[in-house]
Structure formats: C-alpha cells, structure tokens
Amino acid sequence: MSNPIEQAQSREWFYAYELPDGSTTPTYHGLNIQAIHDTRWQMLQDCLAQDLGPGRDGMSVVDLASHQGWFAWNMARSGFSPVLGIDARQQHVDDSRLIAEIYGYDQLTFQQGDVHQQGPEQLGRFDVVLMLGLLYHLEDPVGALRVCRSLCKNLCIIETQVVPGMTGYVDYGSYEFVRPLKGSFGIVDETEETHGPEASITGVCLVPSLDALMWLLRKVGFSSARVLQPPPDAYEQLRYHKRVMVAARV
C-alpha cells in the first residue's frame, strides 16, 4: 500500500497543497484558480486578526462545505483547535482526512453531511463558523444562513458570488400595501453540472445580491455584519465585488 503522500499525489485536487516532502498536490485546473484561494485566505487572516487577535488555542471552528479541506487545514495550522470540516461529498471528506493524516493534525476532523441538517444539537456551537463558496450553490440560502447563526458563538465569515441588486417598492397584494425591497436573488441553473465537484447538489441555485445578504444576516440573528475589503492584488472577482466576503458577529 502506498504511503499517504503517494496517495495524495495520485489524486486530483482543487487546491495546491504544499506537502511535507516539498511536493505540491496536482490540481485538475492548473494553478490559475489558486489565486482565488490565496486571496480568500489573506482576507480571512486579516479578519481573524482584527476580530479575534492572536490567541487562537482552544477556539473552535466549523467549516461548512469544506470541500477538500484547504481552509479548515489553514485554520488548524494557524492555531485554532478543534477544527471540524463538513462536506456533502464523501470523496471530499476522504481527501480532507488524508491531508489531516499527512500533517498529523489530530485537532482537524472531517465528516460527511448536508449543511441544512446541521445544528447545535448534533455539533455544539463554535467560536468561528466558515461558509466559503457555498451560498450561491444552494436553493435554500436563507436556511443555510440560519444554520450558520445557530452554530456560531462569536464570528461567522461568509464568502459568496453576488448578483446585481434590485431596489424599489412592490405592491403587496394591493396598491394600498407597499413594501420596500430588501434585496434580490438571481436564479442560476446548474442542473447539468450536479456531478461536478464544485457544483450544486440539486442544480437550483439562488444567488443573493449584497443588499439581500446583509439584510438577511441581521434578520437571522447576527448583531452586525460588514463587508471585508480585498487587498489591491486580489483575485479579480473579489477586487471588482462580483464576489464578496462578509464577517458577521453574534
């Protein structure tokens, strides 16, 4: 049987892991997309330093839709413990567990699960909740935000694609009952891509506008939320606000 590093080298990865022997995991997209991972991690680090300071030991993390574990792994090696990653696809869980084994990170664990089925009754609550690159793949993004709030003791960081906003008023059953729009959702069809490793499970995706996301975070119970600013050399989608990263506090 091959050793864990050889196993990692035989698989295809969404992330370019730097392995202990100096090699890098082979990716199925080349290295072009690594720029978005690096930008997100830099923004995440800046937010954690500002909101939590340097003391990380004993601060728990859950990473919802952890994919192949790259952000959970980075959180673990930054001193957070314990760190739990949850992903709907068992192959992603297996890949993530292999990385944790390679690095000997006992504080880093992964399990398979549907984000909508998670709650404090099963998992407890966490100092930090991450949901990166998931929200815009869901047909029930509001339910996912409620899960984030239920699991969060302190800080929740969400990164998502956004659509252009819609403002104005709508006649709500009658011209006498007018309601302001709080934001909007764009419907995206990923039906033909549900087999893909980064696609929706159901194929029906509701992508929020930034206004909708910020309003909903307050509505589900967070006390405040702010948009994190990308660095000048950020991946273009974050630099031009086609994607956003938001930090919400309990």
ChimeraX commands (.cxc) that place a marker at each C-alpha (Angstrom):
marker #1 position 0.00,0.00,0.00 radius 0.5
marker #1 position 1.32,3.47,-0.87 radius 0.5
marker #1 position 2.10,5.93,1.87 radius 0.5
marker #1 position -0.22,8.93,2.48 radius 0.5
marker #1 position 1.88,11.37,0.44 radius 0.5
marker #1 position 1.93,8.98,-2.51 radius 0.5
marker #1 position -1.84,8.61,-2.16 radius 0.5
marker #1 position -2.22,12.40,-2.25 radius 0.5
marker #1 position -0.03,12.62,-5.34 radius 0.5
marker #1 position -2.20,10.04,-7.10 radius 0.5
marker #1 position -5.39,12.08,-6.66 radius 0.5
marker #1 position -6.63,15.27,-8.31 radius 0.5
marker #1 position -7.15,18.36,-6.19 radius 0.5
marker #1 position -8.95,21.69,-6.28 radius 0.5
marker #1 position -6.23,23.11,-4.02 radius 0.5
marker #1 position -2.47,23.14,-4.41 radius 0.5
marker #1 position -1.41,21.72,-1.04 radius 0.5
marker #1 position 2.26,22.05,-0.18 radius 0.5
marker #1 position 3.13,18.64,1.24 radius 0.5
marker #1 position 5.78,17.96,3.91 radius 0.5
marker #1 position 8.19,16.44,1.35 radius 0.5
marker #1 position 8.24,19.70,-0.65 radius 0.5
marker #1 position 5.93,18.49,-3.40 radius 0.5
marker #1 position 2.56,20.02,-4.32 radius 0.5
marker #1 position -0.70,18.20,-4.91 radius 0.5
marker #1 position -1.66,18.02,-8.59 radius 0.5
marker #1 position -4.72,20.14,-9.42 radius 0.5
marker #1 position -7.31,19.44,-12.11 radius 0.5
marker #1 position -7.46,23.09,-13.19 radius 0.5
marker #1 position -3.78,24.03,-13.35 radius 0.5
marker #1 position -2.74,26.75,-10.90 radius 0.5
marker #1 position -4.83,29.60,-12.32 radius 0.5
marker #1 position -7.64,29.26,-9.80 radius 0.5
marker #1 position -5.26,29.11,-6.83 radius 0.5
marker #1 position -5.31,32.93,-6.89 radius 0.5
marker #1 position -8.87,32.97,-5.54 radius 0.5
marker #1 position -7.94,30.58,-2.71 radius 0.5
marker #1 position -4.94,32.72,-1.80 radius 0.5
marker #1 position -7.00,35.93,-1.84 radius 0.5
marker #1 position -9.71,34.41,0.32 radius 0.5
marker #1 position -7.18,33.11,2.82 radius 0.5
marker #1 position -5.45,36.50,3.03 radius 0.5
marker #1 position -8.80,38.24,3.63 radius 0.5
marker #1 position -9.72,35.60,6.19 radius 0.5
marker #1 position -6.44,36.04,8.04 radius 0.5
marker #1 position -6.87,39.83,8.15 radius 0.5
marker #1 position -10.39,39.47,9.54 radius 0.5
marker #1 position -9.36,36.93,12.19 radius 0.5
marker #1 position -6.51,39.16,13.34 radius 0.5
marker #1 position -8.81,42.17,13.61 radius 0.5
marker #1 position -11.74,40.41,15.29 radius 0.5
marker #1 position -10.07,37.76,17.42 radius 0.5
marker #1 position -6.47,38.85,17.99 radius 0.5
marker #1 position -3.51,36.47,18.24 radius 0.5
marker #1 position -4.84,33.97,20.80 radius 0.5
marker #1 position -6.28,31.00,18.89 radius 0.5
marker #1 position -5.70,27.95,21.09 radius 0.5
marker #1 position -8.96,26.48,22.32 radius 0.5
marker #1 position -11.01,28.47,19.78 radius 0.5
marker #1 position -13.22,26.09,17.80 radius 0.5
marker #1 position -14.04,26.29,14.09 radius 0.5
marker #1 position -16.56,24.63,11.81 radius 0.5
marker #1 position -16.10,24.92,8.05 radius 0.5
marker #1 position -19.40,24.30,6.25 radius 0.5
marker #1 position -18.88,22.88,2.75 radius 0.5
marker #1 position -15.20,22.36,3.47 radius 0.5
marker #1 position -14.56,20.74,0.07 radius 0.5
marker #1 position -11.09,19.14,0.19 radius 0.5
marker #1 position -10.30,20.83,3.49 radius 0.5
marker #1 position -7.95,23.63,2.47 radius 0.5
marker #1 position -9.42,26.38,4.64 radius 0.5
marker #1 position -10.01,24.05,7.59 radius 0.5
marker #1 position -6.39,22.90,7.27 radius 0.5
marker #1 position -5.18,26.50,7.23 radius 0.5
marker #1 position -7.27,27.28,10.31 radius 0.5
marker #1 position -5.78,24.28,12.14 radius 0.5
marker #1 position -2.21,25.21,11.30 radius 0.5
marker #1 position -2.95,28.79,12.40 radius 0.5
marker #1 position -3.63,27.55,15.92 radius 0.5
marker #1 position -7.39,27.00,16.04 radius 0.5
marker #1 position -8.47,23.83,17.81 radius 0.5
marker #1 position -10.63,21.88,17.34 radius 0.5
marker #1 position -11.47,22.39,13.67 radius 0.5
marker #1 position -14.31,20.46,12.01 radius 0.5
marker #1 position -14.98,20.38,8.26 radius 0.5
marker #1 position -18.31,19.21,6.87 radius 0.5
marker #1 position -18.97,18.47,3.21 radius 0.5
marker #1 position -21.81,16.80,1.31 radius 0.5
marker #1 position -19.50,14.75,-0.91 radius 0.5
marker #1 position -17.81,11.75,0.69 radius 0.5
marker #1 position -14.84,11.93,-1.70 radius 0.5
marker #1 position -14.08,15.43,-0.44 radius 0.5
marker #1 position -14.24,14.15,3.13 radius 0.5
marker #1 position -11.85,11.29,2.29 radius 0.5
marker #1 position -9.40,13.68,0.60 radius 0.5
marker #1 position -9.52,16.04,3.57 radius 0.5
marker #1 position -8.91,13.26,6.06 radius 0.5
marker #1 position -5.86,12.22,4.06 radius 0.5
marker #1 position -4.41,15.73,4.37 radius 0.5
marker #1 position -5.06,15.76,8.13 radius 0.5
marker #1 position -3.30,12.38,8.37 radius 0.5
marker #1 position -0.30,13.58,6.36 radius 0.5
marker #1 position 0.19,16.53,8.69 radius 0.5
marker #1 position -0.67,14.68,11.88 radius 0.5
marker #1 position -3.34,17.20,12.81 radius 0.5
marker #1 position -5.41,15.38,15.41 radius 0.5
marker #1 position -7.34,18.58,16.08 radius 0.5
marker #1 position -8.61,18.60,12.47 radius 0.5
marker #1 position -11.52,16.29,11.63 radius 0.5
marker #1 position -13.99,15.93,8.78 radius 0.5
marker #1 position -17.39,14.38,8.31 radius 0.5
marker #1 position -19.95,13.98,5.55 radius 0.5
marker #1 position -23.20,15.88,5.89 radius 0.5
marker #1 position -25.80,18.19,4.38 radius 0.5
marker #1 position -25.35,21.75,5.61 radius 0.5
marker #1 position -29.10,22.10,6.11 radius 0.5
marker #1 position -29.14,19.16,8.53 radius 0.5
marker #1 position -26.51,20.60,10.88 radius 0.5
marker #1 position -27.32,22.18,14.22 radius 0.5
marker #1 position -26.01,22.74,17.74 radius 0.5
marker #1 position -27.84,19.65,18.98 radius 0.5
marker #1 position -25.54,17.44,16.89 radius 0.5
marker #1 position -22.38,19.54,16.72 radius 0.5
marker #1 position -22.40,22.04,19.54 radius 0.5
marker #1 position -21.51,25.67,18.88 radius 0.5
marker #1 position -18.28,27.14,17.53 radius 0.5
marker #1 position -16.25,30.29,18.05 radius 0.5
marker #1 position -15.84,30.67,14.27 radius 0.5
marker #1 position -18.16,29.48,11.50 radius 0.5
marker #1 position -16.92,29.49,7.90 radius 0.5
marker #1 position -19.09,29.17,4.82 radius 0.5
marker #1 position -16.90,29.95,1.83 radius 0.5
marker #1 position -18.03,29.46,-1.75 radius 0.5
marker #1 position -21.24,27.65,-0.83 radius 0.5
marker #1 position -24.17,30.04,-0.50 radius 0.5
marker #1 position -24.60,30.72,-4.23 radius 0.5
marker #1 position -24.82,26.97,-4.97 radius 0.5
marker #1 position -27.88,26.48,-2.74 radius 0.5
marker #1 position -31.61,26.52,-3.40 radius 0.5
marker #1 position -32.23,27.48,0.24 radius 0.5
marker #1 position -29.58,30.07,1.11 radius 0.5
marker #1 position -31.72,31.57,3.87 radius 0.5
marker #1 position -31.89,28.22,5.64 radius 0.5
marker #1 position -28.11,27.90,5.36 radius 0.5
marker #1 position -27.65,31.32,6.98 radius 0.5
marker #1 position -29.92,30.21,9.83 radius 0.5
marker #1 position -27.69,27.15,10.31 radius 0.5
marker #1 position -24.64,29.44,10.46 radius 0.5
marker #1 position -26.24,31.55,13.17 radius 0.5
marker #1 position -27.33,28.52,15.20 radius 0.5
marker #1 position -23.76,27.14,15.23 radius 0.5
marker #1 position -21.99,30.43,15.90 radius 0.5
marker #1 position -20.80,31.71,19.28 radius 0.5
marker #1 position -18.81,34.69,18.02 radius 0.5
marker #1 position -17.76,35.22,14.39 radius 0.5
marker #1 position -19.16,33.94,11.08 radius 0.5
marker #1 position -17.38,34.54,7.78 radius 0.5
marker #1 position -19.25,34.01,4.52 radius 0.5
marker #1 position -17.84,34.30,1.01 radius 0.5
marker #1 position -20.15,34.13,-1.99 radius 0.5
marker #1 position -20.85,35.19,-5.53 radius 0.5
marker #1 position -23.39,38.01,-5.68 radius 0.5
marker #1 position -25.77,39.34,-8.32 radius 0.5
marker #1 position -26.72,42.96,-9.08 radius 0.5
marker #1 position -29.19,44.32,-6.56 radius 0.5
marker #1 position -32.76,45.43,-7.12 radius 0.5
marker #1 position -34.23,48.34,-5.21 radius 0.5
marker #1 position -37.65,49.97,-5.04 radius 0.5
marker #1 position -41.10,49.03,-3.81 radius 0.5
marker #1 position -43.67,46.39,-4.61 radius 0.5
marker #1 position -47.46,46.48,-4.33 radius 0.5
marker #1 position -48.04,43.72,-1.81 radius 0.5
marker #1 position -51.50,42.47,-2.75 radius 0.5
marker #1 position -52.86,45.95,-3.27 radius 0.5
marker #1 position -51.55,49.40,-4.10 radius 0.5
marker #1 position -52.51,50.29,-0.52 radius 0.5
marker #1 position -49.92,47.85,0.83 radius 0.5
marker #1 position -46.47,48.76,-0.45 radius 0.5
marker #1 position -43.31,47.08,0.78 radius 0.5
marker #1 position -39.68,48.09,0.17 radius 0.5
marker #1 position -37.40,45.52,-1.42 radius 0.5
marker #1 position -34.56,44.45,0.87 radius 0.5
marker #1 position -32.51,42.93,-1.91 radius 0.5
marker #1 position -32.84,40.30,-4.61 radius 0.5
marker #1 position -31.83,36.81,-5.70 radius 0.5
marker #1 position -30.74,35.60,-9.11 radius 0.5
marker #1 position -31.71,32.08,-10.16 radius 0.5
marker #1 position -28.88,30.07,-11.70 radius 0.5
marker #1 position -29.34,26.66,-13.31 radius 0.5
marker #1 position -26.58,24.15,-12.50 radius 0.5
marker #1 position -28.73,21.12,-13.39 radius 0.5
marker #1 position -26.23,19.84,-15.95 radius 0.5
marker #1 position -23.35,20.26,-13.52 radius 0.5
marker #1 position -24.58,18.45,-10.40 radius 0.5
marker #1 position -21.99,15.73,-11.00 radius 0.5
marker #1 position -19.17,18.27,-10.79 radius 0.5
marker #1 position -17.07,18.61,-7.63 radius 0.5
marker #1 position -17.85,22.31,-7.18 radius 0.5
marker #1 position -21.46,22.39,-8.39 radius 0.5
marker #1 position -24.81,22.40,-6.66 radius 0.5
marker #1 position -26.23,19.14,-5.35 radius 0.5
marker #1 position -29.73,19.92,-6.66 radius 0.5
marker #1 position -28.90,22.15,-9.64 radius 0.5
marker #1 position -31.15,25.01,-8.42 radius 0.5
marker #1 position -29.16,27.98,-7.14 radius 0.5
marker #1 position -30.39,31.24,-5.62 radius 0.5
marker #1 position -27.59,33.80,-5.70 radius 0.5
marker #1 position -28.09,36.82,-3.39 radius 0.5
marker #1 position -27.42,40.45,-4.03 radius 0.5
marker #1 position -25.16,42.11,-1.47 radius 0.5
marker #1 position -28.10,44.07,-0.03 radius 0.5
marker #1 position -30.06,40.85,0.41 radius 0.5
marker #1 position -27.16,39.11,2.12 radius 0.5
marker #1 position -26.51,41.94,4.56 radius 0.5
marker #1 position -30.20,42.29,5.46 radius 0.5
marker #1 position -30.62,38.54,5.91 radius 0.5
marker #1 position -27.62,38.22,8.22 radius 0.5
marker #1 position -29.25,40.68,10.61 radius 0.5
marker #1 position -32.64,39.02,10.13 radius 0.5
marker #1 position -31.39,35.54,11.11 radius 0.5
marker #1 position -29.92,36.90,14.33 radius 0.5
marker #1 position -26.44,38.34,13.84 radius 0.5
marker #1 position -25.95,41.67,15.60 radius 0.5
marker #1 position -23.74,43.18,12.91 radius 0.5
marker #1 position -22.16,42.42,9.56 radius 0.5
marker #1 position -19.53,44.13,7.45 radius 0.5
marker #1 position -18.05,43.60,4.00 radius 0.5
marker #1 position -14.34,42.78,4.10 radius 0.5
marker #1 position -12.13,44.74,1.76 radius 0.5
marker #1 position -9.96,42.74,-0.65 radius 0.5
marker #1 position -6.24,43.53,-0.99 radius 0.5
marker #1 position -5.10,45.54,-4.05 radius 0.5
marker #1 position -3.76,42.41,-5.76 radius 0.5
marker #1 position -6.88,40.36,-5.05 radius 0.5
marker #1 position -8.39,37.85,-7.43 radius 0.5
marker #1 position -10.41,39.87,-9.94 radius 0.5
marker #1 position -13.87,38.71,-8.88 radius 0.5
marker #1 position -13.26,39.85,-5.32 radius 0.5
marker #1 position -11.48,43.00,-6.42 radius 0.5
marker #1 position -14.47,44.04,-8.56 radius 0.5
marker #1 position -17.06,42.87,-6.00 radius 0.5
marker #1 position -18.55,40.11,-8.12 radius 0.5
marker #1 position -17.82,38.00,-5.06 radius 0.5
marker #1 position -17.80,39.28,-1.50 radius 0.5
marker #1 position -16.57,38.15,1.89 radius 0.5
marker #1 position -18.65,39.24,4.86 radius 0.5
marker #1 position -17.92,38.99,8.59 radius 0.5
marker #1 position -20.95,38.73,10.90 radius 0.5
marker #1 position -20.86,38.94,14.69 radius 0.5
marker #1 position -23.22,37.41,17.20 radius 0.5
marker link #1:1,2 radius 0.2
marker link #1:2,3 radius 0.2
marker link #1:3,4 radius 0.2
marker link #1:4,5 radius 0.2
marker link #1:5,6 radius 0.2
marker link #1:6,7 radius 0.2
marker link #1:7,8 radius 0.2
marker link #1:8,9 radius 0.2
marker link #1:9,10 radius 0.2
marker link #1:10,11 radius 0.2
marker link #1:11,12 radius 0.2
marker link #1:12,13 radius 0.2
marker link #1:13,14 radius 0.2
marker link #1:14,15 radius 0.2
marker link #1:15,16 radius 0.2
marker link #1:16,17 radius 0.2
marker link #1:17,18 radius 0.2
marker link #1:18,19 radius 0.2
marker link #1:19,20 radius 0.2
marker link #1:20,21 radius 0.2
marker link #1:21,22 radius 0.2
marker link #1:22,23 radius 0.2
marker link #1:23,24 radius 0.2
marker link #1:24,25 radius 0.2
marker link #1:25,26 radius 0.2
marker link #1:26,27 radius 0.2
marker link #1:27,28 radius 0.2
marker link #1:28,29 radius 0.2
marker link #1:29,30 radius 0.2
marker link #1:30,31 radius 0.2
marker link #1:31,32 radius 0.2
marker link #1:32,33 radius 0.2
marker link #1:33,34 radius 0.2
marker link #1:34,35 radius 0.2
marker link #1:35,36 radius 0.2
marker link #1:36,37 radius 0.2
marker link #1:37,38 radius 0.2
marker link #1:38,39 radius 0.2
marker link #1:39,40 radius 0.2
marker link #1:40,41 radius 0.2
marker link #1:41,42 radius 0.2
marker link #1:42,43 radius 0.2
marker link #1:43,44 radius 0.2
marker link #1:44,45 radius 0.2
marker link #1:45,46 radius 0.2
marker link #1:46,47 radius 0.2
marker link #1:47,48 radius 0.2
marker link #1:48,49 radius 0.2
marker link #1:49,50 radius 0.2
marker link #1:50,51 radius 0.2
marker link #1:51,52 radius 0.2
marker link #1:52,53 radius 0.2
marker link #1:53,54 radius 0.2
marker link #1:54,55 radius 0.2
marker link #1:55,56 radius 0.2
marker link #1:56,57 radius 0.2
marker link #1:57,58 radius 0.2
marker link #1:58,59 radius 0.2
marker link #1:59,60 radius 0.2
marker link #1:60,61 radius 0.2
marker link #1:61,62 radius 0.2
marker link #1:62,63 radius 0.2
marker link #1:63,64 radius 0.2
marker link #1:64,65 radius 0.2
marker link #1:65,66 radius 0.2
marker link #1:66,67 radius 0.2
marker link #1:67,68 radius 0.2
marker link #1:68,69 radius 0.2
marker link #1:69,70 radius 0.2
marker link #1:70,71 radius 0.2
marker link #1:71,72 radius 0.2
marker link #1:72,73 radius 0.2
marker link #1:73,74 radius 0.2
marker link #1:74,75 radius 0.2
marker link #1:75,76 radius 0.2
marker link #1:76,77 radius 0.2
marker link #1:77,78 radius 0.2
marker link #1:78,79 radius 0.2
marker link #1:79,80 radius 0.2
marker link #1:80,81 radius 0.2
marker link #1:81,82 radius 0.2
marker link #1:82,83 radius 0.2
marker link #1:83,84 radius 0.2
marker link #1:84,85 radius 0.2
marker link #1:85,86 radius 0.2
marker link #1:86,87 radius 0.2
marker link #1:87,88 radius 0.2
marker link #1:88,89 radius 0.2
marker link #1:89,90 radius 0.2
marker link #1:90,91 radius 0.2
marker link #1:91,92 radius 0.2
marker link #1:92,93 radius 0.2
marker link #1:93,94 radius 0.2
marker link #1:94,95 radius 0.2
marker link #1:95,96 radius 0.2
marker link #1:96,97 radius 0.2
marker link #1:97,98 radius 0.2
marker link #1:98,99 radius 0.2
marker link #1:99,100 radius 0.2
marker link #1:100,101 radius 0.2
marker link #1:101,102 radius 0.2
marker link #1:102,103 radius 0.2
marker link #1:103,104 radius 0.2
marker link #1:104,105 radius 0.2
marker link #1:105,106 radius 0.2
marker link #1:106,107 radius 0.2
marker link #1:107,108 radius 0.2
marker link #1:108,109 radius 0.2
marker link #1:109,110 radius 0.2
marker link #1:110,111 radius 0.2
marker link #1:111,112 radius 0.2
marker link #1:112,113 radius 0.2
marker link #1:113,114 radius 0.2
marker link #1:114,115 radius 0.2
marker link #1:115,116 radius 0.2
marker link #1:116,117 radius 0.2
marker link #1:117,118 radius 0.2
marker link #1:118,119 radius 0.2
marker link #1:119,120 radius 0.2
marker link #1:120,121 radius 0.2
marker link #1:121,122 radius 0.2
marker link #1:122,123 radius 0.2
marker link #1:123,124 radius 0.2
marker link #1:124,125 radius 0.2
marker link #1:125,126 radius 0.2
marker link #1:126,127 radius 0.2
marker link #1:127,128 radius 0.2
marker link #1:128,129 radius 0.2
marker link #1:129,130 radius 0.2
marker link #1:130,131 radius 0.2
marker link #1:131,132 radius 0.2
marker link #1:132,133 radius 0.2
marker link #1:133,134 radius 0.2
marker link #1:134,135 radius 0.2
marker link #1:135,136 radius 0.2
marker link #1:136,137 radius 0.2
marker link #1:137,138 radius 0.2
marker link #1:138,139 radius 0.2
marker link #1:139,140 radius 0.2
marker link #1:140,141 radius 0.2
marker link #1:141,142 radius 0.2
marker link #1:142,143 radius 0.2
marker link #1:143,144 radius 0.2
marker link #1:144,145 radius 0.2
marker link #1:145,146 radius 0.2
marker link #1:146,147 radius 0.2
marker link #1:147,148 radius 0.2
marker link #1:148,149 radius 0.2
marker link #1:149,150 radius 0.2
marker link #1:150,151 radius 0.2
marker link #1:151,152 radius 0.2
marker link #1:152,153 radius 0.2
marker link #1:153,154 radius 0.2
marker link #1:154,155 radius 0.2
marker link #1:155,156 radius 0.2
marker link #1:156,157 radius 0.2
marker link #1:157,158 radius 0.2
marker link #1:158,159 radius 0.2
marker link #1:159,160 radius 0.2
marker link #1:160,161 radius 0.2
marker link #1:161,162 radius 0.2
marker link #1:162,163 radius 0.2
marker link #1:163,164 radius 0.2
marker link #1:164,165 radius 0.2
marker link #1:165,166 radius 0.2
marker link #1:166,167 radius 0.2
marker link #1:167,168 radius 0.2
marker link #1:168,169 radius 0.2
marker link #1:169,170 radius 0.2
marker link #1:170,171 radius 0.2
marker link #1:171,172 radius 0.2
marker link #1:172,173 radius 0.2
marker link #1:173,174 radius 0.2
marker link #1:174,175 radius 0.2
marker link #1:175,176 radius 0.2
marker link #1:176,177 radius 0.2
marker link #1:177,178 radius 0.2
marker link #1:178,179 radius 0.2
marker link #1:179,180 radius 0.2
marker link #1:180,181 radius 0.2
marker link #1:181,182 radius 0.2
marker link #1:182,183 radius 0.2
marker link #1:183,184 radius 0.2
marker link #1:184,185 radius 0.2
marker link #1:185,186 radius 0.2
marker link #1:186,187 radius 0.2
marker link #1:187,188 radius 0.2
marker link #1:188,189 radius 0.2
marker link #1:189,190 radius 0.2
marker link #1:190,191 radius 0.2
marker link #1:191,192 radius 0.2
marker link #1:192,193 radius 0.2
marker link #1:193,194 radius 0.2
marker link #1:194,195 radius 0.2
marker link #1:195,196 radius 0.2
marker link #1:196,197 radius 0.2
marker link #1:197,198 radius 0.2
marker link #1:198,199 radius 0.2
marker link #1:199,200 radius 0.2
marker link #1:200,201 radius 0.2
marker link #1:201,202 radius 0.2
marker link #1:202,203 radius 0.2
marker link #1:203,204 radius 0.2
marker link #1:204,205 radius 0.2
marker link #1:205,206 radius 0.2
marker link #1:206,207 radius 0.2
marker link #1:207,208 radius 0.2
marker link #1:208,209 radius 0.2
marker link #1:209,210 radius 0.2
marker link #1:210,211 radius 0.2
marker link #1:211,212 radius 0.2
marker link #1:212,213 radius 0.2
marker link #1:213,214 radius 0.2
marker link #1:214,215 radius 0.2
marker link #1:215,216 radius 0.2
marker link #1:216,217 radius 0.2
marker link #1:217,218 radius 0.2
marker link #1:218,219 radius 0.2
marker link #1:219,220 radius 0.2
marker link #1:220,221 radius 0.2
marker link #1:221,222 radius 0.2
marker link #1:222,223 radius 0.2
marker link #1:223,224 radius 0.2
marker link #1:224,225 radius 0.2
marker link #1:225,226 radius 0.2
marker link #1:226,227 radius 0.2
marker link #1:227,228 radius 0.2
marker link #1:228,229 radius 0.2
marker link #1:229,230 radius 0.2
marker link #1:230,231 radius 0.2
marker link #1:231,232 radius 0.2
marker link #1:232,233 radius 0.2
marker link #1:233,234 radius 0.2
marker link #1:234,235 radius 0.2
marker link #1:235,236 radius 0.2
marker link #1:236,237 radius 0.2
marker link #1:237,238 radius 0.2
marker link #1:238,239 radius 0.2
marker link #1:239,240 radius 0.2
marker link #1:240,241 radius 0.2
marker link #1:241,242 radius 0.2
marker link #1:242,243 radius 0.2
marker link #1:243,244 radius 0.2
marker link #1:244,245 radius 0.2
marker link #1:245,246 radius 0.2
marker link #1:246,247 radius 0.2
marker link #1:247,248 radius 0.2
marker link #1:248,249 radius 0.2
marker link #1:249,250 radius 0.2
view
